[in-house]
Amino acid sequence: MSLKITRDARGFKIHGYLTVAGKKQRIRKRAESASRQLAEEEARVLEAEILRTEWHGERRGSRSFAEAVASYIAAAPRSPNTVKLLARILYAMGDQSLWAVDQDMVNRVAAKMLRPDAKSATMWRNVVTPINAVLKYAAKRQWCDWPVLERIPPSPQITRYFLPVEAERLIEAAALHLKPLLIFLIGTGARLSETLELDWHEVDLLAGRAILLKTKNRRNGQVQRRIAKLPPRVIEALSNLPSEREGPVFLTDDALPYADRERRHGGQIKTAWRGALRRAGLHLNFRVHDCRHTWASWHYAVNKDLLLLRTEGGWKTTEMVERYAHLLPVGQEEAVRRFLGQDMVIQNPGRFAGR
């Protein structure tokens, strides 16, 4: 056998020289097996494949998925998000030929990239769609067969929310600088990204409202404005913030704006959030985004109006908010009103006109 098998700290390597088209070609590849016997078999198959390609031409699907990705990215302008997703997919997939990228491979890649409770739509958007795009690009160039990948049926989703007494325990256990932020999240249903980008110029305490500019849903590529009503508990929390009322409303413990970190799982406050959960004796599976679920379930329990919930929460359809109907146990409505301070009188909150 022309190719040799050697071992280093990372495992077995396949390397050597083969004469292809009258020229010596250097071969270097990391063996996929941790067994010398299987690594030697892999080297024989690799050598046979290279020589077969030289004699009969390239076998369809023999090119690597990484090569197809590189060609796909170079062929046309791709968004930074697409390039980032493909890099994550390559890292999770490893060195694979195009013929090996089937539904089972996609499922394994998704299991490495996504949370166990990730939605089917998330898998389709972040794993299946970019892989499909690369495979279709390769198929048009006769590098592989046309892909047939399936949409995975959605797994049952758990909508977590806090009871009013649990929300009080969470706020009580939170760090001092985090308390008003949590009150705002639970009291308005704002997303964390919208909240951390909220500027004092978008807050009107006397009118009891805040304008959220950085919303998730966009129309024709444009950021949409959404008005968040501020209940008395939130107005009181904002009124007591030690701030010059200029710039970002919410600051870190060092009185600095929050960094623009990964926001899918509440990255900016992740450590403080988990610490508050632990001290409050609450399940650590709660996410920051569950504050929005909490607000929605409370909103319906008090108002019994899905259309109003959809409008004030910024959802596109009424179907998206139906899961919040009857989510909160009966009898919690009065506790919700007490939490929001609906019987509270705010003394001189000051006025900050919205745009």
Residue, then its C-alpha position, 0 to 999 in steps of 0.5 A: m500500500s502506497l499510503k502509510i498509517t502513523r499515529d500522533a497525539r490526536g490519532f491516526k493519520i493517512h499520508g503518502y504519495l500517489t501518482v495521478a495523471g503522471k504526477k505525484q500527488r501528496i495525500r494527507k488526511r486524518a483517519e476517522s477511526a481510532s482503530r489501526q485496522l480500520a484506519e488501514e482499511e480507510a487508507r486502502v479505500l481512499e487510495a482506490e477511490i483516487l486511482r478510480t477517479e483518475w481512470h473513470g473520472e470523478r465519482r458523483g458525491s466524492r467531493s467534500f462538503a467543505e469544498a462545496v461550501a467554499s465554492y458556494i460562498a465564493a460564487a455569490p455574495r452571502s450574508p454574514n449570518t449565512v457564512k456564520l451558520l455554514a462555519r458552525i455546520l462544518y465544525a459540527m459535521g467534520d470532514q464529510s463527502l457530499w454523498a455522506v450528507d443525508q438526513d441522518m447526518v443532518n439530524r446529528v449536526a442539528a443535535k450538536m448545534l441546537r438546544p435539546d428543546a429547539k423548535s422544528a422551525t429553528m432546525w429548518r432555518n439554522v441547519v436544514t436550509p443552509i445545508n440544502a442550499v449548498l447541496k442544491y448548488a453542488a447538484k447543479r454542478q453535477w457534484c452530487d445528487w439532488p438533495v431530499l431533506e425532510r422537515i423534522p416534526p416539531s417536538p412538544q414545546i413547554t411554555r414556561y412562565f412565572l406565577p406572581v409569587e415566583a416573580e416576586r421571589l426572583i426579583e427579591a433574589a436578584a442583584l440590585h442593578l438587575k431588579p428594575l430590569l426584571i420588573f420591566l421585562i415582566g411588566t411589559g413583555a419586552r424582549l431583552s434586546e429591545t429592553l437593553e437598547l431602550d433609551w431615555h428619549e423613548v420613555d414617557l413616565l407620565a404617559g406611562r409608555a415606552i417606544l421599543l424600536k429594536t423589535k424582532n419582527r420587521r416589515n420590508g426590512q425596516v425596524q418597526r416601532r412598538i408601544a409598551k404600556l408601563p404599569p405603575r410597578v414599572i414606572e416606580a422602578l424606572s423613576n428610582l433609577p440612579s440616572e441622568r436620564e440620558g442614554p440607555v435606561f438600563l446599565t450594568d453594575d458598573a453603570l456601563p451600557y450592556a455589551d452587544r453579546e450573543r442574545r439568543h439565551g440572554g447572554q448579557i445577563k446570563t450569570a446574574w440571571r442564573g444566580a437569581l434563579r438559584r437564590a430564589g429556589l426556582h428551576l434553572n431551566f427558566r430563560v430570560h425570554d420566559c419573562r415575556h411568556t409570563w407577561a403574555s399569560w398574565h395579560y390574557a388572564v386579566n384581560k381575556d382578549l387575544l387580539l389586544l394581547r397580539t397587538e400590545g405584544g407585537w405578534k404577527t398573528t392571533e394564532m401565535v398567542e393562542r398558547y397563552a390562553h388559559l395558561l395561568p391557573v384560575g385565581q391568580e388575577e388579583a395577585v397579578r394586579r398586585f404585582l403590577g401595582q395597579d392600586m399604586v399611586i406614583q409620586n412625581p415620576g417626572r416627564f420624559a417625552g417620547r419621540 
